[in-house]
Amino acid sequence: ARPAGGAEEKMAAPMSERSLVSELGAAPYGNFHNYSRFHPPEGRVSLLPGGLLRSLFPAASRPLLGLDVGCNSGELSVALYRHLLGLQEGEGSLDQPAAGKDLNLLCCDIDPVLIERAQQCSPFPASISFANLDIMDSSAREPFLSSYLGRFGHSTFDIIFCMSVTMWIHLNHGDSGLMEFLSFLSSLCKYLLIEPQPWKCYRAAARRLRKLGRNDFDHFRSLAINGDMAERITQILTKDCAMELVCCFGSTSWDRSLLLFKSNSSNHEGRESSEQEQ
């Protein structure tokens, strides 16, 4: 679950290594409860061009549907939503009643406490939904996501956001879990915006866990998918998941690349074509 995006909090000073070590003991899935303090949303959002949705979906019917996987307490989710729709910081749902006509965003996280916080603080309750969900639990995710999509007459999302989630999936579910996760996401969207953690973050997470006197993550020492994780994930998505790399929007100040992929699946192409004909 990512550390993520929604409330209107002021950013605090970066967390110390000591407090980060302490938090990791209670956040084995990356579900840090103060994440935005050390990786503010602006660090990602500032890399994305304005008008991105219009350029990606010039003819698609509205509202577009987005999924944010591992949304944490919502700060990044809301920041992405504002940026993609060109909304100013002070504009909430009362100021922009038509916002939901352009984009509806479903945000999920494994941590129910973070989701409750996101729900309480969201300035767009009508068009951003927060849900407690383990994305790796297929018995839970399939009916839940299908039900959400069905409300809009869709079978897939237009765009999925996966920001600093892949490492936690990888450490907790191994190589096969990471590949299954990427395959699932690619099958469920037209575009995927993903921010993989570099391998140095894996080592740092394992080191912090050892400082707590705990064993390594179950899969850390057996991972064959390692090294340049942005490149390895790009290879998996392009060679195994029928996606193509559209753009790298650059890297954050903490050295994580924002990569945009597009599905080559006929399912998504067919939907877009039918919408253009209507």
N, C-alpha and C positions, 0 to 999 in steps of 0.2 A: 504494500500500500504506500502510495507516495505521500509524502510530505507535500502539501499542496496549497490550494487556493481558496476562500470566500469571505471573510469578514472585513469590516472597515477598521482594522486595527492600525495603530501607528507602529512602525517598525522599531523594535528595540535594538540594543547593541548586540553584535554577534555573540553567540553563546561560547563559553570557554570550553576547552577540551575536556576539562573535568566534568562539567555539567552535561556535555554531549555523551561522555562515557556513561554517566549515570542514567541518562535517558535511554541509551541503547538497551540497557537491561530490561526496560519495560516496553521496548519498541523493536522486537526482533523482525518485524515485517516492514520496518521503515516508518512506522506510524508514530513519528515524533510529535509531541504535543506542543512544541514551540518552533516548528520547522521554519516558518517564515522569518524568524529572527535571524537565522544565519544564511538563508537563501531567499531574499525578498523576491516577490513576483516580478518586479520591474526588470530584474536581470534577464528574464526570458522574454517577457512581453516586448521589451524594447528592440529585440532582434527581429520581430515579425513586421512585415510591411503593412501599412494601412491598406484597406480595401482588399485584403487577402481573400475573403469569402466571395466577393464579387468576381474576382479574377478566376477563382477555382470553379465557381458555380454560376456562370453568367446567365444560363437559361433554365436552371432547375427551379421547380416550384418551391414555394416557401410555405411553412417554415422549414428550414434545414434542421436536421437532427444531429446533435453531437453527443459524444460519450467521453467523459473524463475518468480514466481508470486510476484509482489510488489518489483520490482528491484531497486527502487529509482534512483539514478544517475549512477548506474552501477559498482561502485567500487567492491562490493562483487561478482557480476556476473562475471566480468573479472577475479577476483582472483580465483573463483571456476573453471572457464574454464582453466586457466593456471595450476592449481593444478591437475585437473583431467586428463589433457593431458601431464603433466610433463614438461611444458614449463617454462623456466627461465624468470625472470622479464623483461629483456631487449629484449626478443624475441617477435616480432609482426608478423603481417600477411605477411610481405615481407620476414621475416626470416623463417617462417614456412608455406609455401604455401599449404602444405598437411594437415594442422590442421583441416580444414573443412571437410576433408574426414573421420575423426574419430568422430566428434561431431559438430552438429549445435545447437545453443542455441537461443531460442526465449525468450526475457525478456520483461515483461509488467509492467506498473505502471499507477496509476490513475492520476498522475500529469504530464501534458504535458511539463512543464518547466524542470522537472527532466529528462524526456525522451529526450528532445532536448540536454541537457547537455551530457547525456550518448552517444547519437549518435555522437556528435562532438568529444568526447574524446576516443571513443573505438579504441583499437589497432587491433581489428579483425572484421572490418566491413563486410567482406565476409562471416563470419561464426557465428557472434553474431548479432542478429537483436533486435532492441529496438522499442517498440510500446506503444502508449498511449491507455490504455484499462482499463475500470472498470470491473474487473473480476466477479463482482456480477450482472452485467447487462447481462442477458442471451441472450437478443435480439442482443447484440453487440458481445459477446464472441463466440457464437456458429458458426456463419458464418466465423468470423475472424480466429479462431483456426482451423476450418475444412479446410479452404482454405490453411493455412500454412501446415498442415499435408498432405493435398492432393498433394502438390508440390513434396513430397517425397514418395508418394504412401503409407502413413501410415494412420491409423485410430486413433492411440493413441501415446503418448510420451513414450519414454523409461524411462525417469526419470524426476520428477518434484521437484523443490526446492521451499520451502515455509519457508522463514527465517524471524522470528519475524513479522509475518503478522496476525496470528490468533486472537490476542487481538483486533486489529483494526477492523477486520471483526465482531468479537463478540460484541464490544461496539457499533458499528454503525448499526448492523443488528440483534442483539439479539441471543438468544439460537437457534432459528430455522434457522437464517442466518448462524451461525457457522456450524450447522449440514449439511445444504445444501451445504455449501462451501466445507466441508471435503468429502461429498459424491461425489460432482462433481470432485474434484481432484482425488479421488481414482478410479473413473470410467475412467479417462483419462491417466493413466500411469501404467507402470509395477512396478516402484519403486518410493517412495515418501520420500524425505529427508525433515524433518520438524523441525523447532525450535520454540516451543510454548513459549510465554511469561508467566512467573509465575504470580500467583494472586497478588503478591505485586506490580507488574507493573501496573495492573488495578487500584489499589488504588492510586498509584503515579500519573497516568495519570489523574484520576478524581480530585485529589488534586491540580495538576497544573492548571487544567481548572478552578477550583474554585478561585484560586489565580488571575486569569484573570477577575474575576467577572462574569463568565458565569455559566450557569446551568450545572449539570452533563450531561454526555453522556446520550442519550435518554433511553438506556436499562440498564445502569449500576446497578441500584438498584433492577432491576427485574430479574437479571440473576440467573437461578437455576443451571446452569452449572458453578461451581466455586470451590475454594479450590486448590487442586493439579492439575494444568491445564495440565501438561504433562501426568499425569495418566488419567485424564478425556478424553483427546483427544485420548490417546491410546485406551481407552475403546470404544470410538465412532468408531474409524477406524477398530478395530478388531471385534467388535460385530455387527456393523451396516453397515460397508463398505467393507466387504470381504477382509480385509488386515491382514497381520501378522507382528508383530514386529520382525525385523531381528536383529537389533543391536542398542544399545545406544553408541554413540561415545564419551560420556563424556559430561561435562558441560563447558561452557565458564567462564571466570573470572567474568562475570556479571550474573552468575547463570542461564544459559539457556541451556537446554539439546538438543543435536542433535540426533534425532531419525530417523532411517531408517525403512521404511515399504515396504512390498512386496505385490502386488496384488495376490489374489487367483482366480481371474476371468479367466474363460476359454478363453476369447477373447485374453488375453495376452499370455497365454500358447500356444494357437493355432498358433499365429504368430511366436513365438520362434521355435516351432517344425517345421513349414514349412520352416523357414530359415535354420535350421540345415539340412534339407533334400536336399536343393538346392546345 
